[in-house]
Amino acid sequence: MNAVPAASSPASRVCQSTLLADASNVAAMLEKEGTTIFSTFNNGRTMVFIIDQPPAFVRGGMKWRVPNGNGYDRVMAAPFHGMQLEWRTAESAEESGVLLS
């Protein structure tokens, strides 16, 4: 007997379409706030939006940071209406308190 893969089951399609509808609504909210969306992807748990800057009322935490030669690039992340927002910021060596040689 051939089993139907779970990804093509009606319940799975409803879940995916609901997630896409929710992501579309979040995208509209972000654009209304003047935020540019560079890309989106599903990380296996939630939709992730890569954006230029968060709306003024969103505060995030540092996800990771990497040296860039003049200081550090930081990737910040914050939850937003069941989705995750990520954006990049830069900090100089003086701001970070680390001497780069």
Phi and psi in radians as a Rosetta constraint file:
Dihedral C 1 N 2 CA 2 C 2 CIRCULARHARMONIC -1.528 0.35
Dihedral N 2 CA 2 C 2 N 3 CIRCULARHARMONIC 2.149 0.35
Dihedral C 2 N 3 CA 3 C 3 CIRCULARHARMONIC -1.515 0.35
Dihedral N 3 CA 3 C 3 N 4 CIRCULARHARMONIC 2.488 0.35
Dihedral C 3 N 4 CA 4 C 4 CIRCULARHARMONIC -1.427 0.35
Dihedral N 4 CA 4 C 4 N 5 CIRCULARHARMONIC 2.217 0.35
Dihedral C 4 N 5 CA 5 C 5 CIRCULARHARMONIC -1.020 0.35
Dihedral N 5 CA 5 C 5 N 6 CIRCULARHARMONIC 2.524 0.35
Dihedral C 5 N 6 CA 6 C 6 CIRCULARHARMONIC -1.038 0.35
Dihedral N 6 CA 6 C 6 N 7 CIRCULARHARMONIC -0.577 0.35
Dihedral C 6 N 7 CA 7 C 7 CIRCULARHARMONIC -1.145 0.35
Dihedral N 7 CA 7 C 7 N 8 CIRCULARHARMONIC -0.376 0.35
Dihedral C 7 N 8 CA 8 C 8 CIRCULARHARMONIC -1.803 0.35
Dihedral N 8 CA 8 C 8 N 9 CIRCULARHARMONIC 0.162 0.35
Dihedral C 8 N 9 CA 9 C 9 CIRCULARHARMONIC -1.265 0.35
Dihedral N 9 CA 9 C 9 N 10 CIRCULARHARMONIC 2.654 0.35
Dihedral C 9 N 10 CA 10 C 10 CIRCULARHARMONIC -0.991 0.35
Dihedral N 10 CA 10 C 10 N 11 CIRCULARHARMONIC -0.687 0.35
Dihedral C 10 N 11 CA 11 C 11 CIRCULARHARMONIC -1.122 0.35
Dihedral N 11 CA 11 C 11 N 12 CIRCULARHARMONIC -0.677 0.35
Dihedral C 11 N 12 CA 12 C 12 CIRCULARHARMONIC -1.145 0.35
Dihedral N 12 CA 12 C 12 N 13 CIRCULARHARMONIC -0.718 0.35
Dihedral C 12 N 13 CA 13 C 13 CIRCULARHARMONIC -1.124 0.35
Dihedral N 13 CA 13 C 13 N 14 CIRCULARHARMONIC -0.672 0.35
Dihedral C 13 N 14 CA 14 C 14 CIRCULARHARMONIC -1.119 0.35
Dihedral N 14 CA 14 C 14 N 15 CIRCULARHARMONIC -0.774 0.35
Dihedral C 14 N 15 CA 15 C 15 CIRCULARHARMONIC -1.065 0.35
Dihedral N 15 CA 15 C 15 N 16 CIRCULARHARMONIC -0.775 0.35
Dihedral C 15 N 16 CA 16 C 16 CIRCULARHARMONIC -1.144 0.35
Dihedral N 16 CA 16 C 16 N 17 CIRCULARHARMONIC -0.739 0.35
Dihedral C 16 N 17 CA 17 C 17 CIRCULARHARMONIC -1.204 0.35
Dihedral N 17 CA 17 C 17 N 18 CIRCULARHARMONIC -0.588 0.35
Dihedral C 17 N 18 CA 18 C 18 CIRCULARHARMONIC -1.137 0.35
Dihedral N 18 CA 18 C 18 N 19 CIRCULARHARMONIC -0.755 0.35
Dihedral C 18 N 19 CA 19 C 19 CIRCULARHARMONIC -1.078 0.35
Dihedral N 19 CA 19 C 19 N 20 CIRCULARHARMONIC -0.745 0.35
Dihedral C 19 N 20 CA 20 C 20 CIRCULARHARMONIC -1.165 0.35
Dihedral N 20 CA 20 C 20 N 21 CIRCULARHARMONIC -0.674 0.35
Dihedral C 20 N 21 CA 21 C 21 CIRCULARHARMONIC -1.130 0.35
Dihedral N 21 CA 21 C 21 N 22 CIRCULARHARMONIC -0.760 0.35
Dihedral C 21 N 22 CA 22 C 22 CIRCULARHARMONIC -1.086 0.35
Dihedral N 22 CA 22 C 22 N 23 CIRCULARHARMONIC -0.730 0.35
Dihedral C 22 N 23 CA 23 C 23 CIRCULARHARMONIC -1.127 0.35
Dihedral N 23 CA 23 C 23 N 24 CIRCULARHARMONIC -0.669 0.35
Dihedral C 23 N 24 CA 24 C 24 CIRCULARHARMONIC -1.106 0.35
Dihedral N 24 CA 24 C 24 N 25 CIRCULARHARMONIC -0.722 0.35
Dihedral C 24 N 25 CA 25 C 25 CIRCULARHARMONIC -1.128 0.35
Dihedral N 25 CA 25 C 25 N 26 CIRCULARHARMONIC -0.727 0.35
Dihedral C 25 N 26 CA 26 C 26 CIRCULARHARMONIC -1.119 0.35
Dihedral N 26 CA 26 C 26 N 27 CIRCULARHARMONIC -0.731 0.35
Dihedral C 26 N 27 CA 27 C 27 CIRCULARHARMONIC -1.043 0.35
Dihedral N 27 CA 27 C 27 N 28 CIRCULARHARMONIC -0.729 0.35
Dihedral C 27 N 28 CA 28 C 28 CIRCULARHARMONIC -1.115 0.35
Dihedral N 28 CA 28 C 28 N 29 CIRCULARHARMONIC -0.720 0.35
Dihedral C 28 N 29 CA 29 C 29 CIRCULARHARMONIC -1.087 0.35
Dihedral N 29 CA 29 C 29 N 30 CIRCULARHARMONIC -0.763 0.35
Dihedral C 29 N 30 CA 30 C 30 CIRCULARHARMONIC -1.132 0.35
Dihedral N 30 CA 30 C 30 N 31 CIRCULARHARMONIC -0.757 0.35
Dihedral C 30 N 31 CA 31 C 31 CIRCULARHARMONIC -1.126 0.35
Dihedral N 31 CA 31 C 31 N 32 CIRCULARHARMONIC -0.627 0.35
Dihedral C 31 N 32 CA 32 C 32 CIRCULARHARMONIC -1.105 0.35
Dihedral N 32 CA 32 C 32 N 33 CIRCULARHARMONIC -0.551 0.35
Dihedral C 32 N 33 CA 33 C 33 CIRCULARHARMONIC -1.462 0.35
Dihedral N 33 CA 33 C 33 N 34 CIRCULARHARMONIC -0.016 0.35
Dihedral C 33 N 34 CA 34 C 34 CIRCULARHARMONIC 1.551 0.35
Dihedral N 34 CA 34 C 34 N 35 CIRCULARHARMONIC 0.259 0.35
Dihedral C 34 N 35 CA 35 C 35 CIRCULARHARMONIC -1.575 0.35
Dihedral N 35 CA 35 C 35 N 36 CIRCULARHARMONIC 2.340 0.35
Dihedral C 35 N 36 CA 36 C 36 CIRCULARHARMONIC -1.602 0.35
Dihedral N 36 CA 36 C 36 N 37 CIRCULARHARMONIC 2.285 0.35
Dihedral C 36 N 37 CA 37 C 37 CIRCULARHARMONIC -1.722 0.35
Dihedral N 37 CA 37 C 37 N 38 CIRCULARHARMONIC 2.079 0.35
Dihedral C 37 N 38 CA 38 C 38 CIRCULARHARMONIC -1.451 0.35
Dihedral N 38 CA 38 C 38 N 39 CIRCULARHARMONIC -0.741 0.35
Dihedral C 38 N 39 CA 39 C 39 CIRCULARHARMONIC -2.838 0.35
Dihedral N 39 CA 39 C 39 N 40 CIRCULARHARMONIC 2.902 0.35
Dihedral C 39 N 40 CA 40 C 40 CIRCULARHARMONIC -2.396 0.35
Dihedral N 40 CA 40 C 40 N 41 CIRCULARHARMONIC 2.659 0.35
Dihedral C 40 N 41 CA 41 C 41 CIRCULARHARMONIC -2.745 0.35
Dihedral N 41 CA 41 C 41 N 42 CIRCULARHARMONIC 2.849 0.35
Dihedral C 41 N 42 CA 42 C 42 CIRCULARHARMONIC -1.812 0.35
Dihedral N 42 CA 42 C 42 N 43 CIRCULARHARMONIC 2.087 0.35
Dihedral C 42 N 43 CA 43 C 43 CIRCULARHARMONIC -1.529 0.35
Dihedral N 43 CA 43 C 43 N 44 CIRCULARHARMONIC 0.185 0.35
Dihedral C 43 N 44 CA 44 C 44 CIRCULARHARMONIC 1.735 0.35
Dihedral N 44 CA 44 C 44 N 45 CIRCULARHARMONIC -0.319 0.35
Dihedral C 44 N 45 CA 45 C 45 CIRCULARHARMONIC -2.097 0.35
Dihedral N 45 CA 45 C 45 N 46 CIRCULARHARMONIC -0.627 0.35
Dihedral C 45 N 46 CA 46 C 46 CIRCULARHARMONIC -2.730 0.35
Dihedral N 46 CA 46 C 46 N 47 CIRCULARHARMONIC 2.919 0.35
Dihedral C 46 N 47 CA 47 C 47 CIRCULARHARMONIC -1.393 0.35
Dihedral N 47 CA 47 C 47 N 48 CIRCULARHARMONIC 2.432 0.35
Dihedral C 47 N 48 CA 48 C 48 CIRCULARHARMONIC -2.046 0.35
Dihedral N 48 CA 48 C 48 N 49 CIRCULARHARMONIC 2.280 0.35
Dihedral C 48 N 49 CA 49 C 49 CIRCULARHARMONIC -1.891 0.35
Dihedral N 49 CA 49 C 49 N 50 CIRCULARHARMONIC 2.143 0.35
Dihedral C 49 N 50 CA 50 C 50 CIRCULARHARMONIC -1.622 0.35
Dihedral N 50 CA 50 C 50 N 51 CIRCULARHARMONIC 2.076 0.35
Dihedral C 50 N 51 CA 51 C 51 CIRCULARHARMONIC -2.207 0.35
Dihedral N 51 CA 51 C 51 N 52 CIRCULARHARMONIC 2.915 0.35
Dihedral C 51 N 52 CA 52 C 52 CIRCULARHARMONIC -1.382 0.35
Dihedral N 52 CA 52 C 52 N 53 CIRCULARHARMONIC -0.703 0.35
Dihedral C 52 N 53 CA 53 C 53 CIRCULARHARMONIC -2.766 0.35
Dihedral N 53 CA 53 C 53 N 54 CIRCULARHARMONIC 2.596 0.35
Dihedral C 53 N 54 CA 54 C 54 CIRCULARHARMONIC -1.368 0.35
Dihedral N 54 CA 54 C 54 N 55 CIRCULARHARMONIC 2.770 0.35
Dihedral C 54 N 55 CA 55 C 55 CIRCULARHARMONIC -1.028 0.35
Dihedral N 55 CA 55 C 55 N 56 CIRCULARHARMONIC 2.739 0.35
Dihedral C 55 N 56 CA 56 C 56 CIRCULARHARMONIC -1.009 0.35
Dihedral N 56 CA 56 C 56 N 57 CIRCULARHARMONIC -0.520 0.35
Dihedral C 56 N 57 CA 57 C 57 CIRCULARHARMONIC -1.562 0.35
Dihedral N 57 CA 57 C 57 N 58 CIRCULARHARMONIC 0.038 0.35
Dihedral C 57 N 58 CA 58 C 58 CIRCULARHARMONIC -1.749 0.35
Dihedral N 58 CA 58 C 58 N 59 CIRCULARHARMONIC 2.268 0.35
Dihedral C 58 N 59 CA 59 C 59 CIRCULARHARMONIC -2.068 0.35
Dihedral N 59 CA 59 C 59 N 60 CIRCULARHARMONIC 2.398 0.35
Dihedral C 59 N 60 CA 60 C 60 CIRCULARHARMONIC -2.207 0.35
Dihedral N 60 CA 60 C 60 N 61 CIRCULARHARMONIC 3.073 0.35
Dihedral C 60 N 61 CA 61 C 61 CIRCULARHARMONIC -2.055 0.35
Dihedral N 61 CA 61 C 61 N 62 CIRCULARHARMONIC 2.782 0.35
Dihedral C 61 N 62 CA 62 C 62 CIRCULARHARMONIC -1.289 0.35
Dihedral N 62 CA 62 C 62 N 63 CIRCULARHARMONIC 2.229 0.35
Dihedral C 62 N 63 CA 63 C 63 CIRCULARHARMONIC -1.564 0.35
Dihedral N 63 CA 63 C 63 N 64 CIRCULARHARMONIC -0.810 0.35
Dihedral C 63 N 64 CA 64 C 64 CIRCULARHARMONIC -2.794 0.35
Dihedral N 64 CA 64 C 64 N 65 CIRCULARHARMONIC 2.899 0.35
Dihedral C 64 N 65 CA 65 C 65 CIRCULARHARMONIC -2.521 0.35
Dihedral N 65 CA 65 C 65 N 66 CIRCULARHARMONIC 2.541 0.35
Dihedral C 65 N 66 CA 66 C 66 CIRCULARHARMONIC -2.460 0.35
Dihedral N 66 CA 66 C 66 N 67 CIRCULARHARMONIC 2.452 0.35
Dihedral C 66 N 67 CA 67 C 67 CIRCULARHARMONIC -1.105 0.35
Dihedral N 67 CA 67 C 67 N 68 CIRCULARHARMONIC 2.521 0.35
Dihedral C 67 N 68 CA 68 C 68 CIRCULARHARMONIC -2.140 0.35
Dihedral N 68 CA 68 C 68 N 69 CIRCULARHARMONIC 0.134 0.35
Dihedral C 68 N 69 CA 69 C 69 CIRCULARHARMONIC 1.725 0.35
Dihedral N 69 CA 69 C 69 N 70 CIRCULARHARMONIC -0.532 0.35
Dihedral C 69 N 70 CA 70 C 70 CIRCULARHARMONIC -2.076 0.35
Dihedral N 70 CA 70 C 70 N 71 CIRCULARHARMONIC 0.092 0.35
Dihedral C 70 N 71 CA 71 C 71 CIRCULARHARMONIC 2.703 0.35
Dihedral N 71 CA 71 C 71 N 72 CIRCULARHARMONIC -2.309 0.35
Dihedral C 71 N 72 CA 72 C 72 CIRCULARHARMONIC -2.402 0.35
Dihedral N 72 CA 72 C 72 N 73 CIRCULARHARMONIC 2.542 0.35
Dihedral C 72 N 73 CA 73 C 73 CIRCULARHARMONIC -1.706 0.35
Dihedral N 73 CA 73 C 73 N 74 CIRCULARHARMONIC 2.317 0.35
Dihedral C 73 N 74 CA 74 C 74 CIRCULARHARMONIC -2.030 0.35
Dihedral N 74 CA 74 C 74 N 75 CIRCULARHARMONIC 2.412 0.35
Dihedral C 74 N 75 CA 75 C 75 CIRCULARHARMONIC -1.788 0.35
Dihedral N 75 CA 75 C 75 N 76 CIRCULARHARMONIC 2.115 0.35
Dihedral C 75 N 76 CA 76 C 76 CIRCULARHARMONIC -1.787 0.35
Dihedral N 76 CA 76 C 76 N 77 CIRCULARHARMONIC 2.642 0.35
Dihedral C 76 N 77 CA 77 C 77 CIRCULARHARMONIC -2.449 0.35
Dihedral N 77 CA 77 C 77 N 78 CIRCULARHARMONIC 2.613 0.35
Dihedral C 77 N 78 CA 78 C 78 CIRCULARHARMONIC -2.688 0.35
Dihedral N 78 CA 78 C 78 N 79 CIRCULARHARMONIC 2.507 0.35
Dihedral C 78 N 79 CA 79 C 79 CIRCULARHARMONIC -1.291 0.35
Dihedral N 79 CA 79 C 79 N 80 CIRCULARHARMONIC 2.566 0.35
Dihedral C 79 N 80 CA 80 C 80 CIRCULARHARMONIC -2.676 0.35
Dihedral N 80 CA 80 C 80 N 81 CIRCULARHARMONIC 1.861 0.35
Dihedral C 80 N 81 CA 81 C 81 CIRCULARHARMONIC 0.884 0.35
Dihedral N 81 CA 81 C 81 N 82 CIRCULARHARMONIC 0.804 0.35
Dihedral C 81 N 82 CA 82 C 82 CIRCULARHARMONIC 1.426 0.35
Dihedral N 82 CA 82 C 82 N 83 CIRCULARHARMONIC 0.004 0.35
Dihedral C 82 N 83 CA 83 C 83 CIRCULARHARMONIC -2.001 0.35
Dihedral N 83 CA 83 C 83 N 84 CIRCULARHARMONIC 3.090 0.35
Dihedral C 83 N 84 CA 84 C 84 CIRCULARHARMONIC -2.103 0.35
Dihedral N 84 CA 84 C 84 N 85 CIRCULARHARMONIC 2.316 0.35
Dihedral C 84 N 85 CA 85 C 85 CIRCULARHARMONIC -1.788 0.35
Dihedral N 85 CA 85 C 85 N 86 CIRCULARHARMONIC 2.438 0.35
Dihedral C 85 N 86 CA 86 C 86 CIRCULARHARMONIC -2.340 0.35
Dihedral N 86 CA 86 C 86 N 87 CIRCULARHARMONIC 2.446 0.35
Dihedral C 86 N 87 CA 87 C 87 CIRCULARHARMONIC -2.611 0.35
Dihedral N 87 CA 87 C 87 N 88 CIRCULARHARMONIC 2.790 0.35
Dihedral C 87 N 88 CA 88 C 88 CIRCULARHARMONIC -1.870 0.35
Dihedral N 88 CA 88 C 88 N 89 CIRCULARHARMONIC 2.410 0.35
Dihedral C 88 N 89 CA 89 C 89 CIRCULARHARMONIC -2.246 0.35
Dihedral N 89 CA 89 C 89 N 90 CIRCULARHARMONIC 2.838 0.35
Dihedral C 89 N 90 CA 90 C 90 CIRCULARHARMONIC -2.103 0.35
Dihedral N 90 CA 90 C 90 N 91 CIRCULARHARMONIC 2.516 0.35
Dihedral C 90 N 91 CA 91 C 91 CIRCULARHARMONIC -2.288 0.35
Dihedral N 91 CA 91 C 91 N 92 CIRCULARHARMONIC 2.453 0.35
Dihedral C 91 N 92 CA 92 C 92 CIRCULARHARMONIC -1.327 0.35
Dihedral N 92 CA 92 C 92 N 93 CIRCULARHARMONIC 2.903 0.35
Dihedral C 92 N 93 CA 93 C 93 CIRCULARHARMONIC -1.057 0.35
Dihedral N 93 CA 93 C 93 N 94 CIRCULARHARMONIC -0.626 0.35
Dihedral C 93 N 94 CA 94 C 94 CIRCULARHARMONIC -1.160 0.35
Dihedral N 94 CA 94 C 94 N 95 CIRCULARHARMONIC -0.731 0.35
Dihedral C 94 N 95 CA 95 C 95 CIRCULARHARMONIC -1.113 0.35
Dihedral N 95 CA 95 C 95 N 96 CIRCULARHARMONIC -0.640 0.35
Dihedral C 95 N 96 CA 96 C 96 CIRCULARHARMONIC -1.400 0.35
Dihedral N 96 CA 96 C 96 N 97 CIRCULARHARMONIC -0.334 0.35
Dihedral C 96 N 97 CA 97 C 97 CIRCULARHARMONIC 1.353 0.35
Dihedral N 97 CA 97 C 97 N 98 CIRCULARHARMONIC 0.241 0.35
Dihedral C 97 N 98 CA 98 C 98 CIRCULARHARMONIC -1.967 0.35
Dihedral N 98 CA 98 C 98 N 99 CIRCULARHARMONIC 2.326 0.35
Dihedral C 98 N 99 CA 99 C 99 CIRCULARHARMONIC -1.558 0.35
Dihedral N 99 CA 99 C 99 N 100 CIRCULARHARMONIC 2.130 0.35
Dihedral C 99 N 100 CA 100 C 100 CIRCULARHARMONIC -1.706 0.35
Dihedral N 100 CA 100 C 100 N 101 CIRCULARHARMONIC 2.241 0.35
